[in-house]
């Protein structure tokens, strides 16, 4: 089944979900990697508490992504 993003108010606009996801992912990755603080984000914290907090933040972002995809696929 094809995934589609639709306007919540009457489905007046819709987009191919796979193509839009690929585009947004590419733009986000390129834009994010171009920022000067990227190196700091990709370096593991030496502090165990900071590492645990970073993992929790990543988990929360992943959970939100799953919820948004489920909502979009309705």
C-alpha positions as MATLAB code, in Angstrom:
seq = 'XXXXXXXXXXXXXXXXXXXXXXXXXXXXXXXXXXXXXXXXXXXXXXXXXXXXXXXXXXXXXXXXXXXXXXXXXX';
ca = [
       0.000    0.000    0.000;
       1.311    3.422   -0.931;
       1.905    5.897    1.909;
       0.403    9.342    1.418;
       0.551   12.531    3.476;
      -2.774   14.340    3.348;
      -4.225   17.614    4.520;
      -6.178   16.902    7.698;
      -8.994   19.197    6.629;
     -10.675   17.550    3.717;
      -7.696   15.944    1.969;
      -7.320   18.942   -0.332;
      -3.567   18.340   -0.655;
      -1.700   15.042   -0.700;
       1.877   13.963   -1.339;
       3.612   10.646   -1.952;
       4.888    9.695    1.508;
       7.957    7.745    0.411;
       9.180   10.439   -1.959;
       8.542   13.211    0.552;
      10.275   11.286    3.347;
      13.302   10.683    1.114;
      13.489   14.355    0.159;
      13.100   15.632    3.713;
      15.618   13.115    5.034;
      18.168   14.134    2.412;
      17.684   17.839    3.081;
      17.764   17.425    6.845;
      20.888   15.278    6.722;
      22.728   17.623    4.356;
      21.661   20.755    6.228;
      22.438   19.269    9.616;
      25.828   17.898    8.629;
      26.804   21.284    7.209;
      26.439   23.024   10.598;
      29.588   23.826   12.562;
      28.427   21.979   15.718;
      27.938   18.635   13.935;
      31.276   17.297   15.150;
      30.236   17.888   18.757;
      26.978   16.036   18.177;
      28.736   13.025   16.663;
      31.344   12.760   19.418;
      30.487   10.444   22.274;
      30.319   12.177   25.635;
      33.008   11.052   28.067;
      30.614   11.480   30.975;
      28.396    8.410   31.491;
      25.451   10.562   32.626;
      25.749   12.759   29.538;
      25.897    9.648   27.342;
      22.760    8.236   29.005;
      20.972   11.568   28.556;
      21.973   11.656   24.884;
      20.683    8.105   24.366;
      17.399    9.013   26.060;
      17.039   12.040   23.800;
      17.664    9.936   20.691;
      15.122    7.351   21.897;
      12.533   10.081   22.446;
      13.113   11.464   18.945;
      12.792    7.977   17.451;
       9.557    7.362   19.364;
       8.146   10.663   18.117;
       9.119    9.759   14.563;
       7.269    6.439   14.845;
       4.152    8.187   16.187;
       4.231   10.789   13.404;
       4.623    8.133   10.718;
       1.728    6.135   12.173;
      -0.425    9.254   12.274;
       0.498   10.158    8.702;
      -0.359    6.652    7.504;
      -3.619    6.940    9.410;
];
